[in-house]
Amino acid sequence: MPKEFTDEFQPLLIKDFSEKKRPKLPNRSLVLAACAACIGGTFQYGYNISVINAPTTHVLNFINQTWITRFQTDISTNVLTLLWSSIVSIFTIGGLVGVTVGGTLSMKLGRKGTLLANNAFAITAALLMGLSYPTGYFELLIIGRFFIGLNAGIGLCVQPLYLGEIAPTAFRGAMGMGTSISITLGILAGQVVGLKELLGREESWPILLATTCVPAFLQLMILPWFPESPRYLLIDKGDSEGCKKALKQLHSVSRCEGEREEIEKEKRGLADFRAKTPWELLSDRSVRVQLLTVVLLNMAQQLNGINAIYFYANYLFTQSGIPAERIPYVTLGCGACELLTALTCGILIDRLGRKVLIMGGYALMSICCILFTLTLSYQSASPIVPYLSMACVFAFILSFGLGPGGVTNILTTELFTQTTRPAAYMIAGSLNWLSFFFISMVFPFVVVGLEQFCFIVFLAICACMTLYIYFVVPETKNKTFVEIQNEFKSSKKAHIVDETTMKELLSHM
């Protein structure tokens, strides 16, 4: 923010939240709008990560039978593995493409408009995957998974933008947790629907994969009843009347004036600025610390070991003596634990703050990594040790859901203003998906090379993130976007002053 706008923002910066009577609960319309955004948004991301696991054997049989029909010979193990890996991993490629275009679409179509248009990819994916078996083309599974990855990437980029911009300052943390809650709810829903008692049977797997169209249709029916982001309407489109109507619907008449005043002040401060592209944001020195922070947080969200835990869970549960047919239900318990933790985090985040939760989550994950290494090293020392390993799985998942799983997306929203936020999500989201792809490809080799000591790598990542958050990341609870930006500017000025003072002292020595 240019220096000449500092005076204009002073009333906003020095306001005392304690003097205002803050609402205890968000407006009902606001909650419903958030639910509508989540249904077809990041819910799809979680759902399509987990739903593909249940029909693994059935899809492999389908590919083998199709290959025999085409070429009158059995498919080789290597080709079969390659095809299955392509079906699973193409989701991340689609997600990477989706997140790179999501920010641009959100500026052209709006946050709500992009979410609605994004459902076309989910419906197309459902149609392709559902028709793969009756048509005898397993290639449709690969194309369909790419399209649903595209849908998930756009949703993961745009939905947090929408939630962060429609929420009042007092509830921005709780509303932002909708992203994490909908992801974990999607994972849990995918696990439930994939049970053999429902659609996990061999004859039902095409229907199972096609169910991804259900959340898309639900969002198309519900979200149009709710308004576009008020910040987008006023700051990006200059639609003052539309912004006023949106705020009244989302926050009620009595609460909308304060939020409108804050948006208008932010707009005046950004009057001479346009939305930045990712390349412009990367070269902008004024937001370098914020950008570094969200880059590290988003990379660590995938590289901290949570995906490794899910990959390793079946082995740990088998070592604990759990029968193979019961493992899906134990995994379902893991998903339920993560959802419960995300809900708890949603309650605590606007009370304890973002910094406490995410730093505490990484600290607890560091401890779990140490316990993992010990319990896996001494599996045969006592019959109770395998059960301790299983307990570590639940503890690690709970620690992730308590902090990194939910707070990361909220901080990505809060550390930037309207003109830089879409580009920040494009950069952070791209690195998040690349890290996801990297860990899914590299982790099996890491396990082979390091065995139980692979969790030492995750220990280092979690411990470093704990220290970085403690020393660099400010608390953003109950602060406006402008206040957060000015806190970073103040810390930079203090750092410059310290450097200047040190140079002067050294020059006199």
N, C-alpha and C positions, 0 to 999 in steps of 0.2 A: 504494500500500500504506500503511495507517495506520501511524503512528509506533510504536504499541504492539506491532506485529509485528516490528519491526526486530531486536530481540534474538533472537527465535526463528529468524530467517534467518541470523544471523551465522555459525554453523558452516558453512552452505552457501555463504556468500559468501566466506569466507576459505579454503575448501578448496584444496589445492594439487594440481593435476592431475598434476604431475610425480612426485608421490610414489606414485601409483597406476600399476599396470601396465595400460596401456590396450591393449585388443584391437587387433590389426592389421587384422582383417577382420570385417565384420558377420556375424551368424548367417545361415545359409542360408535359414531360414524367413523372416527379415526381408527379405532380398533378393527372395524369391519373392512375398511379400505386396506389396512395392512394385511389382513387375512386374505383378501382377494388378490393382492399382489403376490403373496407367498404361494398360493395354491398352484399357480402355473409358473412360478418363478424358480426359486432355488429348491423348492420341493422336488422338481424334476431332476435336479442335480443329484440329490441324495437317493431318490428312487431308482434312477438308472445306474447308479454305482452298485447298488445291492441286488436289484432284480435280476441281473445277468448271471449271478452266481448259482441260483437254484437250477436252471435248466442246462447246466454245463454238459452233463452226460448225454442228455437227449439231443442237444444241438450237435455234439460230436457224432452221435449215431446218424443223425440226419445228413451231415456232411459226408460221412462214409458211404451211406446208401446212395446218395446223389452221385458221388464219384463213381461207384460201381455201375450205376445205370448209364452214365455217360461214356465211361471208358472201359467197362467190363473187366475191371481189376480193382483190388483193394487199394485204398489210398495209403501212402507211406506215413509212418509215424511223424517224421519231420514236417511233411507238408500239412498234415492234420494239425499239428501243434502251431505251425505258422499261420494257418487260416484262423484258428481259434484265437491266437494272440492278436491277429489283425482285428477280429470282431471286438475284442475287449479294448485294445489300446487305441483304435480309431476314434473312440469316444473322446479321448484327451486331445487329439488333433482337431476334432470339431470344436471342442471347448476353447482351444487356443485361437482358432479363427473367429469364433463367436465373440470372445472378449475383446479382440482387436477392432471389431466393427461395432460392438455394443455402445461404446462411448460416442462414436460418430452418429449412430442412429438416435441415441438419446437426445442429442442436440438438434437433430432435424425433425424427428417425429415426436419428441417429448418423451418423458419417462413412461407415462401411462401408455402413450401411443406405441412405443417400442415393445412394451410388455405384451400388448394385445397382438401386434403384428408377429411377434416371436412365436405365438402358438401355431402358426402355419408350419413351422419346422417340426414341431412335435407331432402334429397330425400327419404330416408327410412321413415322418419316421415310423409312426405306428402302422400306417398303411403298408409301407415297404416291408417291415419286419413281420407283420401279420400275414402277408401274402407270400413270404419266402417258402413256407412249407407246401402250400397247395400248388404253387407254380414250379417247385423243384429247383429254385435258384437260391443257393446259399449266399451268393453275392449281394442279394438284397439286404441281408443281415448287416453286411459291412457298410453299405450305403446308408441304411437306416440308422445304424449306430453313429455314423458321422453326423447325420442331420440332428439326432437327439443331443449329440455333443455340442453342436452349434447352438441349439436351443438352450442348453445348460450354461454355455459360456456367456451368451447374451443376458440370460436371467441373472447369473452370478455377478455381472457387471452393473446391470441397470436396476435390479430390485433394491439393493442397498441404497442406491442413489435416491430412489423414490421414497423409501421409508425414512431416510435421514432428512429429506427435505420437507416432508409433510408433517413431521413430528415437532411439537413445541420443545423448547430447550429443556424443560423439566422432565420430559419423557423420552428424550432422544435415545438414551441408552437402552431403555426397555424396548422401545420400538425397533431399534437397530438389532436387538437380539432376535427379532423375527427371522432374520436370515439364518442364523444358527439353528433356531428351533425348527424351521421348515426343512432344513437339510437333514437334521437328525430324524425328524418325523418322516421324511421321505425314505431314509435308510430303513427305518423300522417298518414302514408300510411295505417296502419291497421285500423285506424278510418275511413278513406275515403272509402276503399274497403268494409268495413262492413256496410256502409249506405244501407238503403232499396232500394235506387235507383240503386245500383250496385249488390253486392253479399250478402246483408243482409237479403234477403227473405228466407222463410222457405225451399223452394226447392233447394236453392243454398248453404246452409251452408257447405255441404261436400266439394264443390269446393272451398269455401272460406278458409277452413282450409288447403286444399291441395295447395293453392297458395304459400305456403312457399318454394316450389321447384323452383319457378321462379328466386329469387335472387341466388339460388345455381347454376342453369344452367348458369346464366349470368356471375357469377364469374369464372366458369369453362371455359367459352369461352374467357374471357378477361384477367384474371390474368396471364395465362401462357406466354403472350407476354412481361411480365415485369420480371426483375431479382429478384433473392434472395437478402436478406439483405446483403449489403457489409460488415458490421461488422461481421455477422455470417460467411460469406465466408472466411474472413481473419483471424479473431481471433479464431473461433471455428474449422474451417476446414483447415486453412492454405493455402487457394486457392488465392494466390496473383493475378494471372492473371484474375480469375473470379471476384475478388473484383474490379480490375481496369476496366473491361468491364462494371460491374454494375454501378460504379460511373460515367462513361462516359455517359451511357444511362440515368441515373437519374439526373445528375447535369450538364451535358455538359462537353466538353473537358476543357474549360477555368476555370471551377470551381472545377474540381474533385481533383486536386493535393493537395489543402489545406485540404480537407476532408480526403484524403488518408493518409496524413502525421499525422493527429490527430489520425486516427484509428491505424496506425502503432506504434505510441508512446504509445497508450493505450495497444496494444498487447505486447510490450516489458515490460511494467510495470506489465503485468499479465502473464509473460512467465512461471513462476513456479506455476501457479494457475490453477485449473480445476473448472468447473462449480459446484457450491455448491448445495446440496440438501436442501429442506426446513428445515430439522432438523439441518443440519450444519449451516444454516443461523441463526436459532434461538439461537444457542449457540455462535455465533460470536460476541464478545464484540465490535469489531471495527465498526460495523454498527448498533449498538443497537438503537441509536437515530433515524436513518433513518427508521429502521424497525418499531419502535414504532410510528413514524409519519405516515407512510403509513397505518398501522393497524388502527389507530384512524381515519384517513381520510376516509378509505374505510368503516368502520363501521358507521361513522357519515353520509356518503352518503346515507345510507338506513334508519338510525334511526333519521334523522334530521326533519322528518315530511312530506317529499315530497310524499311518498306513502300514508300516512294518508290523505293528501289533495286529492289525486285522489280517495281514498276510500270514502271520505266524500263529494266529489264534488256534487254528485247527490242530497244529502240531502240539501246542501247549495243552489243549484240552484232551488230546489223545494220550499224551504223557501222563495226564492226571487220572487216567483210567476211565474216562467218560466214553461209553459206547458210541460208535460212529453215527448211529441213527439218532442219537440224542444231541449231537453237536449243533445242528441247526437251531435247536431250541435254546441252547446255552448262548449261541451267538445272538439270538433274538434278545436274550437277557442283556447282553452287552449294549445292543442298540437302545433298549429301554432305559438302561442306566445313563447313556449319553443324553437321551431326550430329557430325562428327569433333571440332569445336571444343567442342561441348557435352560430349562424352565426356572431352575433355582437361580442361575446367573442373571436371568431376566428380571428377577425380583430384587436381587442384591446390587445390580450394576449402578443404579441411580442413588444407592445409599452408601455403599463402600467405595464406589468409584472405579474407573477403568484400570488405572495403574495398579491398584492393589490386587484386583482379580487376575489380570494377565501375568503380572510378575509372580504372584502366588502360584498360579497354574504351572508356569514353567519351572518354578522351584520344586514343586511336588513331583513334576515329571522327571526332574533330575534325580530325585531320590528313588523314584520307581525304576529308573534305568540301572541304578546301582543294585537294587534288590533283584532285578531281572538277571543281571550278570551273575550274582551270587547263587540264586536259586537254580538257574540253568546249569551252572558249573557243578552243583552238588545234587543233581536230580536223584541219584541212587543212594544218597547218604541216609535218607529216612523216607518212609512212606508219606510223610506229611509235606515234604518239599514240593512235589508236583502241584499240590493244592495251593501252596504259597505262590507258585508261579501263576496259577490261575487267578488268585486274588490280586496279583500285581497287574494282570490284564485289566480287571475291573477298575483298580485304583488309577491306572494310567489313563484309561478312557474318561473317568470322572474328572481327573485333573485337567485333561485337555478341554473337556466341555465347560469346566468352571472358568477358564480364562481364554487361552489362545483360540479355541473353537468359535467363540462368539464375539470377543472384544476386538479381534483383528479387523473385521469389516467395519465396525463402528469407528475405530480410529482412522481408517482410510477415509471415511466420510468427514470426520471432524477436523482433521489436520489441514484441510484445503477449503478454499472459498469456491464460489459458483463458477468462476472462469477456469479454474484449474482442476476441479474435482473430476469431471469426466475423463480427462487425460490421465489423471492419477490412477483412476480405476482401470484404464486400459493397460497402463504399464504394470501396475501391481497384479492385475488379473492374468496378464500374459506370463509373468514370472511364476505366479501360483500354478498355472496349468503346466508350464514347462517343468517346474519342480515335481509336480505330480507324475508327469511322464517319466522324468529322470529316475525317481525313486522306484517306480514300478518296473523299470527296465534294469536298474543297477542293483536293487536290494537283493535279489536271489543270488547274484555273484558275491555280494558282500557277506551273505550268510555262509556260503560255501567257503569263503576265504577266512573269515574271522570266527565263524560258528557263534557260540554264546557271547563272545566279546564284541559282536556287532553293535550291541547297545551302548558301548563306550562312545561310539561316534555320536549317537543321539544324546548321550549325556553331555558331551562337549557343546553341542548346538543349544540344548536347553539351558545349560549353565551360562553360556555367553549371552543368550537373549535375556536372561534374568538380570545380569549386570548391565546390559545396554539399556533396558527399560528403566532400571533404577536410576541411572545417571543421566539419561538423555530425555526420556519421554515425560512430558508434563501431565498432570492430572487435568482432564477435560470435563469433568462432571460439572453440570450447571453453568457452563460457560458458552457464550455465543461463539459462532465461527470467527468473528472479528477479534474477540478477546483471545482466542487460542492463537490466532496469527500474531497478535501483538505480544503475546508471551514469548513466542519464538524470537521475535525481533528484539525484545528486551534482553533475552539471554545472549543473543549474538552481540548486541551492543556492549553488554557487560564483559563478554569474552574479549572483544576488541579493546576495551578500556584496560583490561588486565594485561593484554599483550603490550599495549603502548606504555603502560606504567613500568612493566618489566624492562622494556627496551631503554627507557629513560634512566632507570636505575643502573643498568649495565653500562650505559654510556658514561656515567659519572664515576664508575669504579676504576 
